[in-house]
Amino acid sequence: MREALISTQLTAPLFRYSQLIKAGPNYVCSGMIALDNETGKLIEGDSGEQARKIFQNLNILIQEFSLSLGDLVSVRIFSRKFDQFPLINQAWEEVFTVDKVPPARAAVGVSALPLNALVEIEFSFYKT
């Protein structure tokens, strides 16, 4: 059975899609861009700052739905400025410190993202 989970704390989707789908023990989070939760607008800043905001929003989402970074199995990062990828890695390492097992990860350079974002990240979880 598939269930759509909608956050009451994050900016609502701008288009028709589910923020988070639960299918059995699997949770798939739609791609997140660096939206400010008060204004609903994309934050200013470089790729690292946008990645940090995405991880802050992810933290809100996982707390709201009783998930954890330990449940995170796969991450896909889309970057519009791949030359700034070291900044994304820096934000990543602030979250996935040496004492945590990081999820599997893919990174893709793209020419465009929604709202002209520099970074979009999607997350997949497995929770038994």
C-alpha positions, 0 to 999 in steps of 0.5 A: 500500500502506498501513502502520501505524507504531507509535511505541515512544517515545510513549504507545500509543493508548488506543483502537484506531487507528493513530498514523501511517499511511504510504501511499506518500509520504503519512504521516497522523498521528492527532490528538495530545493532550498526553500525558505519555509516562511516565505516559500521562496528559494534562498539566496546563496551558493551551492553549499548554502543551498545544500545546507538549507536542504539538509535543514529542511530534511531534518524537519521532515525526518523529525516530523515523520519519525525517520532518522539519518540512519534510515537514509539509504540513498541520495541523488544530488543534482547540481547546476554548477558542478564546479561548486560541488566541493561546497556541496560536499562540505555541507554533506560532511557537516551532516554525515560526520565520521561517526555516521554511516553515510547513505549511497549517493549519486551526483549529476550535473544538470543545466536547469533546476526548478526556480533556478535553484543551484542544487536539488536533492532527493532522498530514499529511506528504509525503516522497518 
